[in-house]
Amino acid sequence: MLDNYSIADNFSLIAKLMDIQGDNSFKAKSFASAAFTVEKLPVQLQVTPPEDIAKMKGIGDSISKAIQEMLQTGRFAALDAYLLKTPPGILEMLKIKGLGPKKIATIWKELEVETLGELLYACNENRLTLLKGFGQKTQEAVRQSIEFYFSNQGRYLYAQVESLALKLEKEFSELLAPAAIALTGQFRRTENIIDQIEFVAALPHPTLQEKLSQLPVLTAIATDEDALIYEHEQHIKIKIYPATAENFEKKCFITTGDTLFLEHFNAALDLNSIPDNTTEAGIFALAEMDYIEPCQRNGGLAIDLAKKQQLPTLITHKDIKGIIHSHSTWSDGEHTLQQMALAAKAQGFEYLVISDHSRSAFYANGLSIERIQAQHAEIDELNKQLAPFRIFKSIEADILNDGSLDYPDEILASFDLVIASVHSNLKMSEEKAMMRLLKAIENPYTTILGHMTGRLLLSRNGYPVNHQQIIDACATHNVVIEINAHPRRLDIDWEWIPYALEKNVLLSIDPDAHSTDGFHDIYYGALAARKGGLTAAQNLSSFSTAELEAFISKKKK
């Protein structure tokens, strides 16, 4: 049965398709409004009595009937009719940033373009500028968005493939028993982006091929002496390396490290000289270095530290003692401040740093000065009730166009912590971005620099920044750099963590949680942080309540 989000998606899509087709604009707006209403409902329609659905605010008889149709059949006939008369390429255009229904209609009807490939060609031919409502900047933005879209096909966030990878590991273990099976490659290194899920199996090529043919979810697409390659029904590539029981761990080692890691390791120990029946720990011992965790087998930095026996004890999500950076219904969160605090306490956290959006984020119900005072009063009352658990007063203050923060100093001074983030005018030159960020870092009220580049993995490139210069500025002004733990952000990128640590800059794994479920994202933030060599001592959200209070006190002085 469809949930509210699926129903809302159907209403949103039919509204867009009606606009593209130039049909009944009134009805299209009605469907668009229904999409918004359904998505925001506090209860699931699938458990709501039919007679109550039609009485809901924003839902009339016709929308109610459409909802009932979807709940009962799983289909929406009106949407199906529009899908039949809309070319697939037109639907794909809806995924391109900057192309709304009106622009797509113009492209389709006036240029007779029906695929993204044709549209990219039209951009390269400078034909979009000939259309009403399209200028040079719009054309260039569309071209870049299409190229970005094409470059990311078949690529996934780690969090998107995690459950599938672990499920396949279990299924393969049962199917191939008693042969050993293990995840390897990008997934084992916990890369942010996964192109393929890789395994090592201790079976010969023909036996492996025969057994895997029993799985209907896999379609063989290539094979060679080194590996078997399949496509899973969820459209992700699965690569399996045959091995023997004797060379299984050696194969796991060789297929885990990236190319640069293996090059550095080979300089210390010839990979061809590693005998069979050597464990991974034994391989590192032969090279006279400490064992390097799979997550750090990128490049040569960890190898240099392992040779000197200087590898750190890496942070885990269990080292995080409080939730820093969270949103409640005071701005755009799903749960009340009390619900967020109770959930954090129930999960064993010592504190919650509530950091709703500031007033310029009107789209996110940002807090006016008057509402800040009201929220602070609620926090004071909750802290009396929940002690020793503590809610810290914070704000995610927008970094404005001139680099200033979103409130006057006397208001910023009322918070325990201020997280400074860019949310507007993201299409900046590096010069503009650096001006805004550096000025915000220099502000004495800035405690944490939030999601430094504004990137959304596989969706939006971050604005260009000079990472080294920003880290140096944070070191100078004692500003913490956030590792935004949302799987689509993971920003600052882990590759810059070693430099931040070298400069003694504190980092903070923060979930940017907009619901209690969002607390789980600290797990993904910790995976990324481990790749950069972060320890619990260098992570602000691993501080105890008393340690965080001391840090705040020192910062305010």
N, C-alpha and C positions, 0 to 999 in steps of 0.2 A: 504494500500500500504506500502511496506517495506521502512524503512528509511535507511540512509547510514550505520548506525551501524549494522543493521540486515543483510544487504547485505555483509558487511565486515565479520561478524561472519560466514556467510555461506561459504565464500571463505576460511576463516581461517580453518574452520572445515573440509572441503573437502581436503585441503592440508595436514592436520594431518592424516586424514583417509587414504589417498593415501600413505603416508609414512609408516603408520602401516601395510597396506596391501602389501607394497613393490612394488607398481606400479610406473609408469612413474615419475621419480624424477624431470625431467625438467618441466613437467606440474604441479607437486605439488608446485615447487618453483614459477611458474607463478601465481598460485592461491594465494599463501602466499603473494607475492608481490602485487597482486591486493587488498588483504585484507588491507594491510598497506596503499596503495594509496587511496582507497575509504574512509577509516576511517578518513583520514586527509583532505579530500576535504572541501573547504570552503562553497560549495553550496550543497543543497540536490539534488540527482540524480532524484528524483521523479518529480522535477519541471524543469529539464534540457531537452531541445529538444534531441531526440534520435540521431540525426546527430551530435550533439555537444559532446556527450558522448565518441564516438569512437575517437575523436580528442584530448581528454584529455591526458596529459602526463602520461605515465604508464598504459594506457588502450588501448589495441588493438582491432581488430575486434572480436576475439573469446571471450574475456572478456566482450566486449560491448554487444554481443549477449546474454551472460549469464545474464548480468545485466537487459537487456530488458525482458528476460524470467521471472526473479524474479519480476520485476516491474509490468508486465502484468498479471502474474498468481499467484504470491505470493509463488511460488514453484521453486525449482532448481532440475531438474530431475537427473542430474549427481550426486548431493549430495544424493538424495533419494535412488539411486541405491547403493551407498556405505553404507548408513545407513541400508539397508536391509540385507547386507552381513556382518555386524559388530555386534557381540553380544552386548547387552545393557551394560553388565558389563565392556566391553572394553571402551565404551564411557565414563562410569563413572570414569574409571582410569585417563582420561584426566583432571579430577578435582583435582587429587592428586598432591600436590606440589612435585616437584622433578622427576616426571614421564613424560618424553616427548615421542613423537611417536616412536622413535627408541627403547627406553627401553621397552615401552609397547609391541612393536612387538616381542622383545626377550622373554619377559615374556609369551606372548600368544603362541608363536610358540615352544619355548623350554621347558617351564614348563606345557604347556597346561592349563594354568590358565585363567579363563574367567570372574571371579567375584572378587570384592574387598574382600569378605569374604575368598575366596580361597587364595587370595594374602596375606592377613594378616596371615592366617595359614602358608603359605609358609615362611613368614618372621620369624614367631615364631619357625619354624622348621629349620631355618638357611639355606634355600635352595637358596635364592637369591645370596648368596656369591659364589655359584658355577657357576654363569653365567658370561660371559665375560662383563666387564664394570661395574660390581657390586661389591663393597667391603663391609666390615662390616659397615662402616659409612653410606653408601648409603642405605643399608638394614635397619638400625636402623632409618634413617630419613624417609624412606617410611613407616615403621611400625607406627611411631609416627604420621605421616600425616594422615594415614588411621584411626587411633584411634581418632584423632582430628576431622576428617570428620564425622565419625559415631556419635561422641558425640554431634555434632551440627545439626543433622538432625531434621527438624521440629522447628528450632529456628530461630528467625528473629531479625533484628535491629529494634529499635523503629521506625525509619524513614521509614522502609519498610512496616510497618503495619498501620502507622498513618492514611493514607487516607481511608483504608479499615475499620478501627475501627470507624472512624467518620461517614462513609457512612452507616455502619450497625446500628449505634446508631440512625441515622435519619430514616432508613427503619423500624427498630424495633418500634420506637416511633409512626410511622404512622400505622403500622400493629396492634400494641397492644393498641392504644389509646382507652379510655382516661387513661389507666393505666400508672403509672410512670415507666420510664426506665432510667438506668444510667450505664455508664462504671465504672468498678471497677478493683481491683486486680493490676497486674503488669503494665498495661497500665496507670491506674490512678496514680500510683506511678512514672510514667515516667522512668521505668527501662531501662537500655541500651539495654538489650536483652529481648525479649518477647517470651514466650513459648506458650501462649494462650491468646486470647482476652476474657475478662470476663465482664458480665453484671449482674445487679440486675433488676428484673422485678416484679412489684407489681401485680402479678397474681398467682392463684393456679397452681400447677404442671400440672393437666390434661388440663386446658384451655390453658396454655402456650404451651404444647406439640401439641395440636390441631392446634393452630394458626401458630406455626412455621413450621408445616408440609406443609404449603402453599408456603414455600420458596424453590425452586428447587436448590438453591446454597448451601443448607445445607443438610448434610447426618447425621442422628442420629447414634452415635456410642456407647453411654452409657447413662445410667440414674440411678439415685438413689434418695433418699428422699431429698437430699441436693441440687442437681443440675442436669441440663440436659446438655449433652455434644454432640457437633456436630463437623463434619469436614466440613469446607468451601471448595468450589471448588478450591480455591487457596492453599489448603493443610495446612491450619492453623486451630488449634483447637479453637472452640468457646464454652465457658462455661457460662451457664445462671442459676442464682440462683433465684428460686421462692421466693416471699415475699408477705406480705399483705400491704395494704395501711398504716396500723398502725405501722408496724415494718420495713418499707422500709428504712428509714435513718439509723436505727440501723444495718440493714443487710449491707447497704453500708459501714458503719464504720468497721464492723467485717471482711468484705471481702476485704477491701482496705489494711489494715496494714499487714506487713509480720508477720510470726510466732513469731519472737523475739520481735517485737513491741507490739503485743497483750499480750505476756507474761509480759512485763514491765508494760503495762497499767493495766492489771488485778491485779497486785500487788498494784496499787493505787486505783482501783475501780473494784469490781467484775463485770465482763461482764454480768453475769446472773442477776444482780440486776438492770440493766438498764431498766426502764419501756418503754413500747411502746409509740408511739407518741412523742419520744424525738428526737430533731434534732441533727445533728452531733455536732454543736456548743454547744448544751445543754449537750451532753455527756461529752465533755471536761470540761464544767462548773461544772458538778456533781463531776468530779475528781479533782476539784480545780486547774485546769491548763488552760493556754491559748490554743486557737485553733491551732492545728498543721496542716499545709498544707499537702495534700495527698502525695506530693513528698518526704516529710521527715518522712513518716511513715515506716521507716526501723530501726530496732534496738531500743535502748533506749536513745540515746543521746538527741534527740529532746524532749523526755519526761522530762528529767532532767531539760532542759532549760525552758520548758513550766511551770513546777512547780514553778520556780523562776521568772517567767514573764521576761525571758531574751531571748526570741526568736528573731532573727534578722529580719529585713525587707529584704526579699530575692530579689536578682537581677532578672530582666527580660530582654529579648532581647532588649526592648525599652530603657534600660539604657546604651546601648553600643553606644558610640559617634564616634568611628572611626574603620576602618578596619585595623587590625594589622595582618601581615603574609599573603601576597598575591603574586601571580606570574603572570608575563606578558609574551608576546612573546619574551622578552629579554632572557628568559630561556624556560620553558616548558608550559607556560600559553597559553590559547586560544585567549586572547584578548590583544591588544596593551596597553601600559602604559596609553596613553591618554584615551582609551576606559574604562579602569578600573577606572581611576580617575573621568571621567565624570559620570559613572554609580554610583560610591560611592557618589558623590556630589548630583546627582539627587535623590538618596534615602535618603538624609538628613544627611549623615555622614559629620563630620567636617574635616576628614583627611583620608588619605590612607598611610599605611606603606608598601611600595613595597619591597619585600624581595625575589628576584629571587635566583636561586641556585648558589652555588659557583663553582669554576673551576673544582674541583675533580669530580663533578657530570656531567661527560661528556655525560652520557646517557640522561641528562636533559638539554643539551646545556648550561652548567654552564658558568658563566661569567669570561672571562680572565680579567687581570688587565686593559688592554687597553679598553675593552668593558665596564668596570665599569665606567671609566672616561667619555665615550660617554653617558652612561645612566644618569650619574649625570648631564651632560650638558642638556639633554632633561628634566630632572626633574626641573632644575633651570628655564628653559624656560616655562614649564607648570605652575610652581608656580606663575610666573608673570601673566600668563593669567587667572588662576583660583582663585586667591586670593579673599576672605580670606581662601578658601579651601586650604589645604596644603598636598603635597606629602612628606613624610619623606623618607630619603635615608636609606635603610636597605639591608641586605643580609641574606639568610639562609645558614650560613657557615657550611660546613660539619665538624663534629668532626672526625678527622683522627684516624688511628689505635693507635697512641701514645697519643691521647687526645688533641693534638694541633689543632688549627683552621686552616682553609684552605688558609689563606693569611698572609703575614708578617704584623707586627704591624702597619706600616705606612699606609697600605691599610685599615686595620680594623679601624684605627682612622678616616678615611674619611667618615664613616657611622654614621648616627644619632643613629641607633640601630643595634645590631648584634643578630640574633637568631641562637643559636648553636644547631645543630641536628645531630643525627647519621643516616646515610643512607646506610652504607656499612658494610659488615662482621657482619651481625646481629646475627649469631650463635655464641654467646659468652658465656663464663662462667660468673658467677656473679662477680668474681674477675676482669676479663678483662673489663666487662661493667662498673663496678664502677670506675676502674682506668681511663677509657676514660671520663666518665661523670664528675667525681670530678675534673680532670685536666681542663676540659673545663669550669666548674663553677668558678674555681680559676682564669681563664684568665680575666684580668681587662677589656677587651673589650666585654665580654659576657654580653648582656643585658637580654636576655630571653633564657631559656632552652626549646627547642622545643620538642614536642611529646616524653616525657621522656622515655617510654619503647619501642617505635617502634611497638606497638601492632596494629593489624588489627582485629577488633572484628569478631568472627566466621570464620576468615581466617588464622590468624597467631598469636600465642602467643608472647607477648613481650619478650625481653631478660630479664633475671633475674636481679633485682636491689634491693637494700636496700632502700626503699622509705624514711624511717626516716632519714637515713644518708644523702641522697641527699637533702631533705628538710632542714636539719640542715645546710648543706653547703651553700645552697641558701640564708638562713637567714644570715649567716656570711658574705657572699660576695655580698649581696644586688642584687641577681639575681632573676628575675621574673620567675615563672613557668607557662608555657603555659597550658591552657586547650584547646587542639586541638579540634575544634568544628566539624570536619568532622564526620558524624554519624558512620563511620567505625573505627574511632580512639577513640575519647572522652578520650584523654590521656593527662594528668594525670587522673586516675580514681577518681570519686567523693568521694570515701570512704576515700581518703587521704587529701581531702580539709580541714576538721576540724583541722588536725594536722598542716597543712601549716598555717592556720589562727592563731592557737595557737602560732606559732613561728613568727607571723607578717610578713610572706612572701606574697608579692603581687602575685596574679594570673592574667592571661590574657586570656580571651575568644577570640580565634583567629580562623578564618574560614579556614586558609590554602587554600585560594581560588585560583583555577587555571582558573577561568572564572568569569564573573560578576554574573552568577547564583550562584556561590559558596558563595557569601556574605550571602545568606539565611541560611547557616549552623550555623551562630551565634545563631539562634533560638534553635538548638539542643544542642549547647554548653551551652547555658543559662539554658536549662532544666536540664542538668547534674549538672551544678554548683549549682543550687537551692537545689538539693538533698544533697549537701555537706555544705549548709548553707552560701554560698557566698553572700556578699552584693555588691552594686555598688561601694562603697568606697574602697573595697579591690580588685577591678578589674581594671587593667591598661587600657583596651580598653574602660572603662567608663570615662576615664579622658578627659577633654576638650583639645582643641589644646594647650591652654596656660598652662594647668596643665601638659600635656605631655612634652612640651618644658622645663618646669621647672624641671621635673623629669630627662630628658636627660641631662640637664645642670649640675644638682647635681651629676648624675652618672659619667659624664665625669671628674668632678673635683676629 
